């Protein structure tokens, strides 16, 4: 029975979560576009939000990129440059730094959401729940660092990578690679997968609408009254 639950959690549940993530996001965009927003509370309290938001977003973007590259890059590719133990140590150092920065930012965001009366009054249960889930996920992620240091041979990193790569390539034996890893890695993975399930029902949907094009948009042409020719301004 325990083996069945393990396969269900780490071999089947990830596909269910991704399906809910994609279909749920599409349905919400089609049916509830007025709720498609980040739900910013900047007008109520800007200073703590600015510090917390910057730390959180910088840290989480680095962590997302690191997890994607670290887990999905085949050993045959990165093995040309570094060994598995070296890769694991790189992940511990860089992930620990980014995770700490992200944790500080998210703690500030969760604190203001819970303890500022005006912000608490304008927050939904989903707003608080998703921040709490992210906070616990970060704690679990940071808690994996001592366990990773105890496996300096890089075997755990290899097992986690094999699991992720077998999941994305639809191989049925993915769950078997997590049988022997420590509980904290399993908890971190399970909650991370659950965040995909919660995504369409939370404010996280604003990630789909990240204003990437805003950075690369052309300059506006600013015309002075009575001027014969337009002047290229610095207003974006």
C-alpha positions as CSV (number, residue, x, y, z in Angstrom):
1,X,0.0,0.0,0.0
2,X,2.8,2.4,0.9
3,X,4.4,1.7,-2.5
4,X,1.1,2.4,-4.2
5,X,0.8,5.8,-2.4
6,X,4.4,6.6,-3.3
7,X,3.7,6.0,-7.0
8,X,0.5,8.0,-6.7
9,X,2.2,11.0,-5.1
10,X,5.3,11.1,-7.2
11,X,4.4,9.3,-10.4
12,X,0.7,10.2,-11.1
13,X,-0.1,13.3,-9.0
14,X,2.4,15.6,-10.9
15,X,0.5,15.0,-14.2
16,X,-2.8,15.7,-12.5
17,X,-1.3,18.9,-11.1
18,X,0.0,20.1,-14.4
19,X,-3.3,19.4,-16.1
20,X,-5.2,21.4,-13.4
21,X,-2.5,24.2,-13.8
22,X,-2.9,24.5,-17.5
23,X,-6.7,23.9,-17.9
24,X,-7.5,25.9,-14.8
25,X,-5.5,28.9,-16.0
26,X,-7.2,28.8,-19.4
27,X,-10.7,28.5,-17.9
28,X,-10.1,31.3,-15.5
29,X,-8.7,33.6,-18.2
30,X,-11.8,32.9,-20.4
31,X,-14.4,33.1,-17.7
32,X,-13.0,35.4,-15.0
33,X,-10.8,38.0,-16.5
34,X,-11.7,40.6,-13.9
35,X,-10.1,38.4,-11.3
36,X,-6.9,38.0,-13.3
37,X,-4.7,40.4,-11.3
38,X,-1.9,40.4,-8.7
39,X,-4.1,42.0,-6.1
40,X,-1.5,44.6,-5.1
41,X,-1.9,46.4,-1.7
42,X,0.7,49.0,-2.5
43,X,-1.6,51.9,-1.9
44,X,-2.3,50.7,1.7
45,X,1.4,50.3,2.7
46,X,4.1,50.8,0.2
47,X,7.5,50.7,2.0
48,X,7.4,47.2,3.4
49,X,5.9,46.0,0.2
50,X,8.7,47.4,-1.9
51,X,11.4,45.7,0.1
52,X,9.6,42.5,0.5
53,X,8.4,42.3,-3.1
54,X,11.8,43.0,-4.5
55,X,13.6,40.4,-2.3
56,X,10.9,37.8,-3.0
57,X,10.7,38.2,-6.8
58,X,14.5,38.3,-7.3
59,X,14.9,35.3,-5.1
60,X,12.0,33.3,-6.6
61,X,13.1,34.0,-10.2
62,X,16.6,32.7,-9.5
63,X,15.2,29.6,-7.7
64,X,12.8,28.8,-10.5
65,X,15.6,29.1,-13.1
66,X,18.0,27.1,-11.0
67,X,15.5,24.3,-10.3
68,X,14.6,24.1,-14.0
69,X,18.2,24.1,-15.3
70,X,19.5,22.0,-12.4
71,X,16.9,19.3,-12.6
72,X,16.3,19.0,-16.3
73,X,19.8,19.3,-17.6
74,X,21.1,15.7,-18.4
75,X,24.2,14.6,-16.5
76,X,25.9,13.9,-19.9
77,X,25.6,17.7,-20.7
78,X,26.8,19.3,-17.5
79,X,29.2,16.5,-16.8
80,X,31.4,18.0,-19.6
81,X,32.1,20.9,-17.2
82,X,31.5,19.9,-13.6
83,X,31.0,16.7,-11.6
84,X,27.8,15.8,-9.8
85,X,29.3,16.6,-6.3
86,X,30.4,20.0,-7.7
87,X,27.0,20.6,-9.2
88,X,25.4,19.8,-5.9
89,X,27.6,22.2,-4.0
90,X,26.9,24.9,-6.5
91,X,23.2,24.3,-6.0
92,X,23.6,24.4,-2.2
93,X,25.5,27.7,-2.2
94,X,23.5,29.6,-4.9
95,X,20.2,28.1,-3.9
96,X,20.8,28.8,-0.2
97,X,21.6,32.5,-1.0
98,X,18.6,32.9,-3.3
99,X,16.3,31.0,-0.9
100,X,17.3,33.2,2.0
101,X,16.7,36.3,0.1
102,X,13.3,35.0,-1.1
103,X,12.5,33.9,2.5
104,X,13.1,37.4,3.9
105,X,11.0,39.0,1.2
106,X,8.1,36.5,1.6
107,X,8.2,36.8,5.4
108,X,7.8,40.6,5.1
109,X,4.9,40.1,2.6
110,X,3.2,37.6,4.8
111,X,3.7,39.7,7.9
112,X,2.1,42.8,6.4
113,X,-0.7,40.7,5.0
114,X,-1.5,39.2,8.4
115,X,-0.8,42.0,10.8
116,X,-1.7,45.2,9.0
117,X,-5.5,45.6,9.8
118,X,-6.3,47.4,6.5
119,X,-4.4,44.9,4.3
120,X,-5.9,42.0,6.3
121,X,-9.4,43.4,5.7
122,X,-8.8,43.5,1.9
123,X,-7.2,40.1,1.7
124,X,-9.1,37.0,0.7
125,X,-8.5,33.6,2.3
126,X,-6.8,32.5,-1.0
127,X,-4.4,35.4,-0.8
128,X,-3.2,34.4,2.7
129,X,-3.3,30.6,1.9
130,X,-1.0,30.9,-1.2
131,X,1.5,33.1,0.7
132,X,1.5,30.6,3.6
133,X,2.0,27.7,1.1
134,X,4.9,29.5,-0.5
135,X,6.4,30.3,2.9
136,X,6.3,26.7,4.0
137,X,7.7,25.6,0.7
138,X,10.7,27.9,1.1
139,X,11.2,26.6,4.7
140,X,11.3,23.1,3.3
141,X,13.6,24.1,0.5
142,X,16.1,25.6,3.0
143,X,15.7,22.6,5.3
144,X,17.0,20.4,2.5
145,X,20.4,22.1,2.5
146,X,21.8,20.2,5.6
147,X,20.6,17.0,4.1
148,X,22.3,17.8,0.8
149,X,25.5,18.6,2.6
150,X,25.3,15.1,4.2
151,X,25.3,13.5,0.7
152,X,28.4,15.1,-0.7
153,X,28.8,12.4,-3.4
154,X,26.0,14.0,-5.4
155,X,23.8,10.9,-5.5
156,X,20.7,12.6,-4.1
157,X,21.0,15.3,-6.8
158,X,21.2,12.7,-9.4
159,X,18.1,10.9,-8.1
160,X,16.1,14.1,-8.0
161,X,17.2,15.0,-11.6
162,X,16.3,11.5,-12.8
163,X,12.9,11.9,-11.3
164,X,12.2,15.3,-12.9
165,X,13.6,14.2,-16.3
166,X,11.5,11.0,-16.3
167,X,8.4,13.0,-15.3
168,X,8.8,15.4,-18.2
169,X,9.5,12.6,-20.7
170,X,6.5,10.6,-19.5
171,X,8.4,7.5,-18.3
172,X,6.5,5.4,-15.9
173,X,9.3,4.6,-13.5
174,X,9.8,8.2,-12.3
175,X,8.6,7.6,-8.7
176,X,11.1,4.8,-8.2
177,X,14.0,7.4,-8.1
178,X,12.5,9.0,-4.9
179,X,12.1,5.8,-2.9
180,X,15.3,6.3,-0.9
181,X,15.6,10.1,-0.6
182,X,15.1,11.8,2.7
183,X,11.5,12.8,3.8
184,X,12.3,16.6,3.5
185,X,12.9,16.2,-0.3
186,X,9.7,14.4,-0.7
187,X,7.8,17.0,1.3
188,X,9.4,19.8,-0.7
189,X,8.5,18.1,-4.0
190,X,4.9,17.2,-2.9
191,X,4.1,20.8,-1.8
192,X,5.8,22.2,-4.9
193,X,3.5,20.0,-7.1
194,X,0.5,21.1,-5.0
195,X,1.3,24.7,-5.8
196,X,0.6,23.9,-9.5
197,X,-2.9,22.8,-8.4
198,X,-3.5,26.0,-6.4
199,X,-2.1,28.3,-9.1
200,X,-5.2,28.8,-11.2
201,X,-7.3,29.6,-8.1
202,X,-5.0,32.2,-6.7
203,X,-3.4,35.5,-7.5
204,X,-0.4,33.7,-8.9
205,X,-2.1,33.7,-12.3
206,X,-0.7,37.2,-12.8
207,X,2.6,35.4,-13.7
208,X,1.1,34.5,-17.1
209,X,0.7,38.3,-17.7
210,X,4.2,39.3,-16.6
211,X,5.0,42.6,-18.5
212,X,8.1,41.3,-20.3
213,X,7.3,43.2,-23.4
214,X,7.2,46.5,-21.4
215,X,11.0,46.4,-21.1
216,X,11.5,46.1,-24.9
217,X,8.7,48.5,-26.1
218,X,9.7,51.3,-28.5
219,X,10.1,54.8,-27.3
220,X,7.1,57.1,-27.6
221,X,7.3,60.1,-30.0
222,X,6.7,63.2,-28.0
223,X,5.5,66.2,-30.0
224,X,6.0,69.7,-28.7
225,X,3.1,72.1,-29.4
226,X,4.0,74.0,-32.6
227,X,7.1,71.9,-33.3
228,X,7.6,70.9,-36.9
229,X,9.2,67.6,-36.2
230,X,8.6,65.0,-33.6
231,X,11.2,64.6,-30.9
232,X,12.2,61.2,-29.6
233,X,11.6,61.4,-25.9
234,X,12.8,59.2,-23.0
235,X,9.3,58.4,-22.0
236,X,8.6,54.7,-22.5
